[in-house]
Amino acid sequence: MVFTEAMYDLRAFERLEELAGREYVERLIHEGLEYQIIFKKYPKDAEYLLRLREKVNCVIDGKNGKRVPRI
């Protein structure tokens, strides 16, 4: 089940990249963090991942009150 959810997350990020560009997705991922994500240092809080996925979904669905940003 975890693997399936990870694949859904990956597909959502890929779709957002198609719509808004890689730079936008990277900025969204790092938004609110005080450090750069690396292999050994990353958010371990499940809430971070849930909030991030919600942001991604809202942008893809157009629920953020504006058009998908294009970089």
Buried (B, 14 or more C-beta within 10 A) or exposed (E): EEEEEEEEBEEBBEBBBEBBBEEBBBEBBEEEEEEEEEEEEEBEEEEBEEBBBEBBBEBBEEEEEEEBBEE
